[in-house]
Amino acid sequence: MAIEENNEKDITNNESAETASYDDYNDKLMVKKVVRKIDIYILRWAICSMCQAAVTSALTLGITRFFLGVAEAGFSPAVIDYICLFYSRKEMTMRYGIFMALSIISGAFSGLIAYGIVLIKGLKIKSFQLIFILEGIPTIILAIIVALFFTKGPADARFLTPKERLFVVERLRPDGGVDEENHTVIKSQAKSAFFDIRVYGYVFAAVVGSIPNSALSYFLPTLVSQLGFDTVQTQLMSVPPYLVATVVMLSFSWYADKYQSRALPILISDIISIIGATGMLTTSATDPSLYKLRYFFVTLISCGVYSAQPIIYSWITSNILGQYKRNITIAVGFTLANVGSVVGILLFQKTMAPAYTQGMILALSMMAVQFVIVVIMKFHLEHENRRRDLLILSNNNIQLSESELKDNKLIREKAMKIVEYEPKFDEVLCDNHPNWRYYP
């Protein structure tokens, strides 16, 4: 009996400790308030979108679109930040890929919806008005669902038990899942975000990629329409490039997480899109015999452009240590990317039809610039990782022969064995650097 009583006391004490630890993390996460009222963003966007059905002039359209942009501005950064609360760094890319895949698929469904609406006869309102209304109603329903079920983080997730919440919080602790509340830490991380040269590299790569990305999102049907399809056929033929791009993007995102490699899949994505853009520039836009080939090139551009974006943002969130520093970088990145979107929507104007040469040249240039930036970042990070690994070995008085100094893999393995037992985190993550998962 005494043994059983002692066991019961131990269990009670353990549960109390777990509850205290859980409550401590819960309080910190509640203070952090990472969720930026995602449901409010969605609701405001839906209302502004539906208001477009009532516009009667260019002025009212401009005003409505302005408020639509204001409503949408914080949504993507908030979602990216929210994902960081539940998944570790090695799981980020696939989750970002799924989030962005939904955006791509929505483009495909938009084409199908537009096709269906065009076929409806006898409407009292114009087709474009009905589109805005049909897109707004389910968005409002989604805002209600988000308001009811989304939580501020794993520590207060209603769909998890207290022990499961504690497990999730502890699992993410090595990734910096729990933030510091010290204002000195906030200031130092904010300062670091603006003075870290690598942050500018990540953000610049994201911004130049946003230009062809936004252009494609707006003008893919326009490019398809130049391949001999009428208005109705264009809506249908715009769907396959979106669907193929989604599959390719998710495959690349899976690879990035599986092998903890960021630079390589981004570079491959850029090469694919560069081949597609080059093919569009070197084939005649007025030769019907080349329409199928040009359609293939449009699909290649879609696959490459869309695949790079989630990997770049996961590269940012994986490499930047500190929640505040990461949040600032994400916010700045999306803000500048929206500026890039302004450029993107100007690439394929009607005056450039049917070849859209100027717009395609600019899009190709941005893909090439992104490729160069990623190559530079890759070599810089590999050099920095090697330097840090050698420093770890040196601090532990481990000598290497000349042949061993030429073997980066061996150096990393030796450093890994040491870092594994030390409370250190290697902020500079490059591809599959083994030290990436350690946090002080």
C-alpha positions in Angstrom: 0.0 0.0 0.0 2.8 2.4 0.9 4.4 1.8 -2.5 1.1 2.5 -4.3 0.6 5.7 -2.2 4.1 6.9 -3.1 3.5 6.2 -6.8 0.2 8.2 -6.7 2.0 11.1 -5.0 4.7 11.0 -7.7 2.1 11.0 -10.5 0.3 13.9 -8.8 3.6 15.9 -8.4 4.6 15.2 -12.1 1.2 16.4 -13.3 1.4 19.5 -11.2 4.9 20.2 -12.6 3.6 19.7 -16.1 0.6 21.9 -15.5 2.8 24.7 -14.0 5.2 24.4 -17.0 2.3 24.4 -19.4 0.8 27.5 -17.7 4.1 29.3 -17.8 4.5 28.7 -21.6 0.8 29.5 -22.1 1.2 32.9 -20.5 4.2 33.7 -22.6 2.5 32.7 -25.8 -0.6 34.7 -24.8 1.5 37.8 -24.3 3.2 37.3 -27.6 -0.1 37.5 -29.5 1.3 36.3 -32.8 -2.1 35.9 -34.4 -3.0 39.2 -36.0 -6.7 38.8 -36.0 -6.7 36.6 -39.1 -10.4 36.3 -39.0 -10.8 40.2 -39.1 -8.4 40.3 -42.2 -10.5 37.7 -44.0 -13.8 39.4 -43.1 -12.6 42.9 -44.2 -11.3 41.4 -47.5 -14.6 39.7 -48.2 -16.6 42.9 -47.6 -14.3 45.0 -49.8 -14.3 42.4 -52.5 -18.1 42.2 -52.6 -18.3 46.0 -52.7 -16.5 45.9 -56.1 -19.8 44.6 -57.5 -21.4 48.0 -56.8 -18.7 50.2 -58.3 -19.9 52.6 -61.0 -16.8 54.5 -62.0 -13.0 54.3 -62.1 -12.9 56.5 -58.9 -15.1 54.2 -56.9 -13.2 51.2 -58.2 -9.9 52.7 -57.2 -11.2 53.5 -53.7 -12.6 50.0 -53.2 -9.4 48.4 -54.5 -7.4 50.6 -52.1 -9.3 49.4 -49.1 -9.1 45.8 -50.4 -5.3 46.1 -50.4 -5.4 47.5 -46.9 -7.5 44.6 -45.7 -5.3 42.0 -47.4 -1.9 43.4 -46.5 -1.6 41.7 -43.1 -3.1 38.4 -44.0 -0.1 36.5 -45.5 2.4 37.6 -42.9 0.0 36.7 -40.2 -0.6 33.2 -41.6 3.2 32.6 -42.1 3.7 33.7 -38.5 0.9 31.5 -37.3 2.3 28.4 -38.9 5.6 29.1 -37.1 3.7 28.5 -33.8 2.7 24.9 -34.6 5.5 23.5 -36.8 9.3 23.2 -36.4 11.7 24.6 -38.9 12.2 21.3 -40.7 8.5 21.2 -41.3 7.9 24.7 -42.5 8.4 24.5 -46.3 5.7 21.9 -46.9 3.2 23.9 -44.8 4.0 27.1 -46.6 3.7 25.1 -49.9 0.2 23.9 -48.9 -0.8 27.5 -48.0 0.5 28.9 -51.3 -0.9 25.9 -53.2 -4.4 26.9 -52.1 -3.7 30.3 -53.6 -2.7 28.8 -56.9 -5.7 26.4 -56.9 -8.0 29.3 -56.2 -6.7 30.8 -59.5 -7.6 27.6 -61.3 -11.1 27.6 -59.7 -11.5 31.3 -60.6 -11.2 30.3 -64.2 -13.8 27.5 -63.8 -16.1 29.8 -61.9 -15.7 32.5 -64.6 -16.4 29.9 -67.3 -19.6 28.8 -65.5 -20.8 32.4 -65.0 -20.2 33.2 -68.7 -22.6 30.4 -69.6 -25.4 31.8 -67.4 -27.9 33.7 -69.3 -30.6 36.1 -68.2 -28.8 37.6 -65.2 -30.1 41.0 -63.9 -26.5 41.9 -62.9 -23.4 41.7 -65.0 -21.1 38.6 -64.9 -18.2 40.4 -63.2 -20.5 41.6 -60.4 -21.7 38.0 -59.7 -18.1 36.9 -59.5 -17.3 39.3 -56.7 -20.4 38.3 -54.8 -19.8 34.6 -55.2 -16.2 34.9 -54.0 -17.2 37.1 -51.0 -19.9 34.9 -49.5 -17.7 31.8 -48.8 -14.9 34.0 -47.6 -17.3 35.5 -44.9 -18.2 31.9 -43.9 -14.4 31.1 -43.6 -13.9 34.2 -41.4 -16.6 32.9 -39.0 -14.9 29.4 -38.9 -11.5 31.0 -38.2 -13.0 33.1 -35.4 -14.5 30.1 -33.8 -11.7 27.6 -34.0 -8.3 29.4 -34.4 -6.3 29.8 -31.2 -3.4 32.0 -30.2 -1.0 29.1 -30.3 -0.5 25.5 -29.3 -0.6 26.4 -25.6 -4.3 27.3 -25.7 -5.4 25.0 -28.5 -8.8 23.7 -27.6 -8.4 20.6 -29.8 -5.5 19.4 -27.7 -5.4 18.1 -24.2 -3.2 19.9 -21.6 -0.5 17.2 -21.9 -0.6 17.5 -25.7 -0.3 21.2 -25.5 2.7 20.9 -23.3 4.3 18.4 -25.7 3.8 20.7 -28.7 5.3 23.7 -26.8 8.3 21.6 -25.6 8.8 20.2 -29.0 9.0 23.6 -30.5 11.2 25.1 -27.8 14.5 24.2 -29.6 13.1 26.3 -32.5 12.5 29.3 -30.4 8.8 28.6 -30.0 8.7 30.6 -26.8 9.6 34.2 -27.0 11.4 36.5 -24.6 9.4 39.2 -23.0 12.4 41.5 -22.1 12.1 44.8 -24.0 15.9 44.8 -24.3 15.7 41.6 -26.3 13.0 43.0 -28.5 15.1 46.1 -29.3 18.2 44.0 -30.0 16.4 41.7 -32.3 14.8 44.6 -34.1 18.2 46.2 -34.6 19.7 42.9 -35.7 16.9 42.5 -38.4 18.0 45.8 -40.0 21.7 45.4 -39.7 22.1 41.7 -40.7 23.2 41.6 -44.3 21.8 38.1 -44.8 18.3 39.5 -44.0 18.6 41.8 -47.0 19.7 38.8 -49.2 16.6 36.8 -48.2 14.2 39.7 -48.6 15.7 40.8 -52.0 15.3 37.2 -53.3 11.7 37.2 -52.2 11.0 40.6 -53.7 12.4 39.9 -57.2 10.5 36.6 -57.2 7.3 38.4 -56.3 7.3 40.4 -59.6 6.9 37.4 -62.0 4.7 35.7 -59.4 2.2 38.5 -59.2 2.3 39.0 -63.0 1.5 35.4 -63.6 -1.3 35.4 -61.0 -3.0 38.3 -62.8 -2.1 37.6 -66.5 -1.9 33.8 -67.0 -5.3 33.8 -68.7 -4.1 36.7 -70.9 -1.1 34.7 -72.0 -3.2 31.7 -72.7 -5.7 33.8 -74.7 -3.0 34.6 -77.1 -2.6 31.0 -78.1 -5.7 30.8 -80.3 -8.4 30.3 -77.7 -11.6 32.2 -77.5 -12.9 33.8 -74.2 -14.6 30.7 -72.9 -11.8 28.3 -73.9 -9.3 30.6 -72.2 -10.9 30.2 -68.8 -10.8 26.4 -69.2 -7.2 26.2 -70.6 -5.9 28.4 -67.8 -6.6 25.6 -65.3 -4.0 23.0 -66.3 -1.0 25.3 -65.8 -2.2 26.1 -62.3 -2.7 22.4 -61.4 0.6 21.3 -62.8 2.4 24.1 -61.0 0.7 23.1 -57.7 1.9 19.5 -58.0 5.5 20.7 -58.8 5.5 23.2 -56.0 4.4 20.7 -53.4 7.0 18.2 -54.7 9.8 20.8 -54.3 8.5 21.8 -50.9 8.5 18.2 -49.8 12.1 17.8 -51.0 13.2 20.9 -49.2 11.9 19.6 -45.9 12.9 16.0 -46.4 16.5 16.8 -47.2 16.7 20.2 -45.3 17.8 21.8 -48.6 16.6 25.3 -49.6 19.0 26.7 -52.1 19.0 23.7 -54.5 15.2 23.5 -55.1 15.0 27.3 -55.5 17.7 27.2 -58.2 16.0 24.4 -60.0 12.7 26.3 -59.9 14.5 29.4 -61.4 16.0 27.3 -64.1 12.6 25.9 -65.1 11.0 29.3 -65.2 14.0 30.8 -67.2 13.7 28.0 -69.8 10.0 28.8 -70.1 10.5 32.5 -70.5 13.3 32.0 -72.9 11.1 29.7 -75.0 8.3 32.3 -75.1 10.8 35.0 -76.3 12.3 32.8 -79.0 9.1 31.4 -80.5 6.7 33.4 -82.7 3.5 34.5 -81.0 1.7 34.7 -84.4 2.5 31.2 -85.7 -0.5 28.9 -84.9 1.8 25.8 -85.3 3.7 27.0 -82.2 0.7 27.5 -80.0 1.0 24.1 -78.2 4.7 24.7 -77.6 4.1 28.1 -76.2 1.4 26.7 -74.0 4.0 24.3 -72.6 6.4 27.2 -72.0 3.7 29.0 -70.1 3.2 25.9 -67.9 7.0 25.8 -67.3 7.0 29.4 -66.2 4.1 28.7 -63.8 5.9 25.7 -62.3 9.2 27.5 -61.7 7.8 30.9 -60.5 5.3 29.4 -58.0 7.7 26.7 -56.7 10.4 29.1 -55.5 8.2 31.3 -53.3 7.3 29.0 -50.3 10.9 27.7 -50.2 12.3 31.3 -50.0 9.9 32.2 -47.1 10.8 29.0 -45.2 14.4 29.8 -45.8 13.8 33.1 -44.1 11.9 31.7 -41.1 14.3 28.8 -40.7 17.5 30.9 -40.7 16.5 33.8 -38.6 16.8 33.3 -34.9 14.4 35.2 -32.6 10.7 35.5 -33.0 10.8 39.3 -33.1 13.6 39.4 -35.6 11.8 36.9 -37.7 8.5 38.8 -37.5 10.1 42.0 -38.6 11.8 40.3 -41.6 8.6 38.6 -42.7 6.7 41.9 -42.4 9.3 43.9 -44.4 9.6 41.1 -46.9 5.9 41.0 -47.6 5.7 44.8 -47.7 8.4 45.1 -50.3 7.0 42.1 -52.2 3.7 44.0 -52.5 5.7 46.8 -54.1 7.1 44.2 -56.5 3.5 43.2 -57.2 2.8 46.7 -58.4 5.5 46.2 -61.0 4.2 42.7 -61.8 0.7 43.9 -62.8 2.3 46.2 -65.4 4.3 43.5 -67.3 1.6 42.3 -69.7 -0.4 45.3 -70.9 -2.6 45.1 -74.0 -0.3 47.3 -76.0 2.4 44.5 -75.8 0.1 41.8 -77.2 0.5 39.2 -78.6 4.1 38.5 -77.8 4.4 40.6 -74.6 8.1 40.8 -75.3 9.0 43.6 -72.9 7.1 42.1 -70.0 8.6 38.6 -70.6 12.1 40.1 -70.7 11.6 41.8 -67.4 10.1 38.7 -65.9 13.1 36.7 -67.2 15.5 39.2 -65.7 13.9 38.9 -62.3 14.2 35.1 -62.4 17.8 35.4 -63.3 18.5 38.0 -60.6 16.8 35.7 -58.0 19.0 32.8 -59.3 22.2 34.9 -58.8 21.1 36.0 -55.3 20.4 32.5 -54.2 23.8 31.3 -55.5 25.6 34.0 -53.6 23.6 33.3 -50.5 24.4 29.6 -50.8 28.1 30.0 -51.1 28.2 32.7 -48.4 26.3 30.5 -45.9 28.4 27.4 -46.7 31.5 29.5 -46.1 30.1 30.8 -42.8 29.0 27.4 -41.7 32.5 26.0 -42.4 34.0 28.8 -40.4 31.8 28.2 -37.5 32.4 24.5 -37.6 36.1 25.0 -37.6 35.8 27.4 -34.7 33.8 24.8 -32.7 36.6 22.3 -33.3 39.3 24.8 -32.5 37.6 25.7 -29.2 37.6 22.0 -28.3 41.3 21.5 -29.3 40.5 19.1 -32.1 43.2 19.1 -34.8 42.5 18.2 -38.4 44.9 17.0 -41.1 45.3 18.7 -44.4 43.1 16.0 -46.1 40.4 16.4 -43.4 40.4 20.2 -43.9 39.3 19.7 -47.5 36.3 17.5 -46.4 33.4 19.8 -45.4 31.2 16.9 -44.6 33.7 15.4 -42.2 34.2 18.8 -40.5 30.5 19.1 -40.0 30.1 15.6 -38.6 32.9 16.3 -36.1 31.4 19.6 -35.1 28.0 18.0 -34.9 29.2 15.6 -32.2 30.4 18.5 -30.1 27.4 20.9 -30.6 25.0 18.1 -29.9 25.9 18.3 -26.2 26.3 22.1 -26.0 23.5 24.7 -25.7 24.3 26.4 -29.0 22.3 27.2 -32.1 23.8 27.8 -35.5 21.7 30.7 -36.8 23.1 30.4 -40.3 21.3 27.5 -41.9 22.4 26.5 -45.3 20.7 23.5 -46.8 21.4 20.4 -44.7 23.8 22.0 -42.2 23.5 19.5 -39.2 23.8 22.3 -36.5 20.6 24.0 -37.5 18.3 22.6 -34.9 20.1 23.7 -31.7 18.9 26.6 -29.7 20.3 28.2 -26.5 
